[in-house]
Amino acid sequence: MVSVRTPSNPVLDRVIEPAPSGVVHVGLAIVWVAVQVLALLAGVWGVAVLFAVMAGVAGLQAVRTWRAVGIAANRMVAGWGPVAVTMFAIFGALWAGLALLGVVVAAIVVSVAVRGRGGPLAAAGATVRCALGPGVVGLSVVLLYDSGWAVVAMLLLLVAGYDLACWVWSGDDVGPYLTRLLGIITVMVLTLAASAIHTVFELDPFGPVAVVWVFGGLAATLCPLGPMVGSLVLPSAGAEAPALRRIDVLMVVAPVWLAALWGYLG
């Protein structure tokens, strides 16, 4: 359940999701963190399977929201596309890229004969959104694992901290901006903890401790943008897609981390 929000600005209302209410959101967040820990312990295949399943469910839920407003997004492509993209990432960036391209082509092909609101173009566009949003999260996390367990663990830790802070302090009385500020502060506090751990254990592939702070700063800056991009995957910010909202914080920070890490390791 989400709280009802009085529209104030059409642009902001399109991208800023309503604040969640109730302790169930915090409980689910804790369960999600625990499942991610187990996946990390299982290795890259554990991470890939977890995020493939979550991305696939997110894609299906996003399709449901588009169909509810009359846009015939394709369930098969939006559901299985993110799964394929995530699992192909195990074999490298080339295969993940080919899978992404295949999803786009499939979305266009299956939408050619669509009739109804918006026609084939709207159906293809909605299908691509539903598939690629979650799929990019899955492939980014899996490809990051190639650079070491510590990279993925740190990213998921920072994102979990941001999520928990936002959910704990969410509500109309707090406001979306203060909520996100508290999330950013939480990310920086966790970055301090990660830098202390790195100082002792010298976790690969970060090198100097300053690199940990650079990636922590990226996370703090980009985490608030993820849910906004997640809102653009859906027909409205308030559309119900719990699985998508579970991973949407990663939609910007995960691919940017991946690109930054590739640049750093060069």
HUKA-V182406 format. One record per run of one state. SS is the DSSP state (h for helix, s for strand, l for the rest). FROM is the first residue (numbers start at 1). TO is the last residue. Records with the same first field share a line. If there is no record, write none. Layout:
SS->FROM-TO / FROM-TO
This chain:
l->1-1 / 3-9 / 16-19 / 21-23 / 43-43 / 69-74 / 92-92 / 112-118 / 146-148 / 169-175 / 202-208 / 234-241 / 248-249 / 266-266
s->2-2 / 20-20
h->10-15 / 24-42 / 44-68 / 75-91 / 93-111 / 119-145 / 149-168 / 176-201 / 209-233 / 242-247 / 250-265
